Amino acid sequence: MMPNSFPSQHPSNPDETEFQRLYGPWATVTPTDVTALLGEFPAPWWIAGGWALDAHTNTHRPHDDLDVAIFRTDLPALQRAASHRLHIWSAADGALRPLNATHTTLLDGATQVWLRESATAPWLLDVLLNPGTPTAWINRRDESHTAPLTEVTWTTEDGIRYLNPEIVLMFKAKQGRPKDRRDLEKTWPTLDQKQRNTVTTYLRTHHPGHEWESYIS
């Protein structure tokens, strides 16, 4: 999930050419690629965003990017796993800075890091830094919402962990783009009543009058 100040990395976006001139291109990466890219990263990671909804509904649509999340406290472990393989950059408010021996801390306000092999290689992963721990996952949009990671994620047979669909929809509601509405419409029929109540309560509490309410009511 890119910061609001970064244009989407998608060929149909008129800012795509300018984005690539300034920041460089992004590689096409799927969830099955993440294990190899993270190497010997020993801590939990999970897939969020549209890819998580695709996995839940067993469907597929084109994606602008791949949202991988880890706990912020596990960033040092990611640095060790990426050492000598990938460069890690701190991303915040349209700025990028390498995370290395010279710059040992994240940019102020950074909630994600980007990974690539070198300056001449495409970006590979955009890793979201989630607050909390495996026993106390924290929803960054509503910090009163905490739970063990096992309660807000699920795992496929091939071992890939995904964020629960109702929580993905909670995050998508803020932007409410046409693709988010399409994701809602394909996912809503697959949710149980408890999951639907979670989305409904969140919308009414945080986004009263949201356009999605006419669909989910």
Secondary structure as UniProt FT lines:
FT   TURN            4..5
FT   TURN            11..12
FT   TURN            14..15
FT   HELIX           16..23
FT   HELIX           31..38
FT   TURN            39..40
FT   STRAND          45..47
FT   HELIX           49..57
FT   STRAND          67..71
FT   HELIX           72..74
FT   HELIX           75..82
FT   TURN            83..85
FT   STRAND          87..92
FT   TURN            93..94
FT   STRAND          95..98
FT   TURN            108..109
FT   STRAND          112..116
FT   TURN            119..120
FT   STRAND          123..130
FT   STRAND          132..133
FT   TURN            134..135
FT   STRAND          136..139
FT   TURN            140..141
FT   STRAND          142..147
FT   HELIX           149..152
FT   STRAND          153..155
FT   TURN            157..158
FT   STRAND          161..163
FT   HELIX           165..175
FT   HELIX           178..187
FT   HELIX           188..190
FT   HELIX           193..206
FT   TURN            208..209
FT   TURN            211..212
FT   HELIX           213..216
//
